[in-house]
């Protein structure tokens, strides 16, 4: 009789994940048992406390370098750095999600099942308290992201992908206003996300087939087995290249890289703005964390083969994001194409096969997350009687009507453009310098040229805000509540500090830039 031996599990190393998933389950119970009038405060407090507790455990585990849970999860420098970034950005996102004073009842629909454009829908839009189910959904998504960046095999990565994707599909459909646009965004995201997940899973099957036949090692989809198979497997290389391609499609979809970006502008525009910010910051960290682990750990031996292909994807992504951003007339769609272009710049860092490239990419992810959340925080404040005024023509003259918030938004746009003394400049330098050292000058040239193109739509918004006269249609900027003010202050200060004194975070990223295998 064979003795069943359970895998060893380091619960302290897994504590951040367990805390977030436990908080999500508690949030479901809160929805069932806590009276409706108290749910918002209880859910927001629970979510923020869980994020802070998980962050404390990430800091506590800072020196861990181990593989646990039967080889399914790796807790190493990149895992802990990216988990910390996700949790800090998630705390900012929860502050925006929890805001109830900017718009009465918040940004979310009071009852998700109400028919769009009906009398009941118009009634709830006038001020009913928003649904609090968004908090456990967000907690599940955060927990899934924490697993995603720690996954040490492809099946665990796939499960984590679904754990954080499914709540996001629902969150995108819960906007209080413009319900049809919100539901359309959620449906597009869900359908395209389902296809991307199918590509990923088919890639897992092909890679599993490629790992068979290694002398003395069973087939598997853990990264150590895949790494060994790249150099030793007698199986056809077609399985390897096809598997890599399909896995890349699933991951590049989440990263919003071209040509898998088509969902991004519609979803960013239709989703509730706090959810858009959450996706732009946290989902990008999770997606690139998985890309880094897959291509730096599992397929490192095939770098000669995948680098030209991913390099072409990076250039295409930068071009699509920069050129199409110029044509946008909606501020949320403009930020969506900006996010696509930034995915291209991040891919430059992914393709720099060095410790500095890995550290630069992680620094970029954290710095960009702070800036983009601050940008969407300002977007939530520019409003009229119908809600957020996102059409660019409505922002004309905003600098004269509300100079303080126009100045903040100008600073954020300059950071996106990569102007010195902002985190955007240091971020681009952090990924372009290692690429130059790795003889990837063509990627750096493409990055610099597209950055110049991308600066145009940013500066157009700046000119429109400051040099145009406010008209009758120019909206007001709502006085932010405490939660939005806190998120905005954190984002702006981080953007400034990381541009002026980037050393501490860069040193932290450099110290964490080593995977366990």
Secondary structure, DSSP 8 states (H G I E B T S, - for coil): ----------TTTTHHHHHHHHHHHHHHHHHHHS-HHHHHHHHHHHHHHHHHHHHHHHHHTTT--EEETTTTEEESHHHHHHHHHHHHHHHHHHHHHH--TTTTT-SB-S-TTS-TTSHHHHHHHTT----SHHHHHHHHHHHHHHHHHHB-BHHHHHHHHHHHHHHHHHHTT-BSSSHHHHHHHHHHHHHHHHHHHHHHHHHHHHHHHHHTT-TT-----BHHHHHHHHHH--S-HHHHHHHHHHHHHHHHHHHT-TTS-THHHHHHHHS-HHHHHHIIIIIHHHHHHHHHHIIIIISGGGHHHHHHHHHHHHHHHHHHHHHHHHT--BHHHHHHHHHHHHHHHHHHHHTS-SHHHHHHHHHHHHHHHHHHHHHHHHHTTEEETTEE--BGGGGTTHHHH-HHHHHHHHHHHHHHTT-TTSHHHHHHHHHHHHHHHTT-HHHHHHHHHHHHHHHHHHHHHHHHHHHS---TT--EE----HHHHHHHHHHHHHHHHHHH--HHHHHHHHHH-----
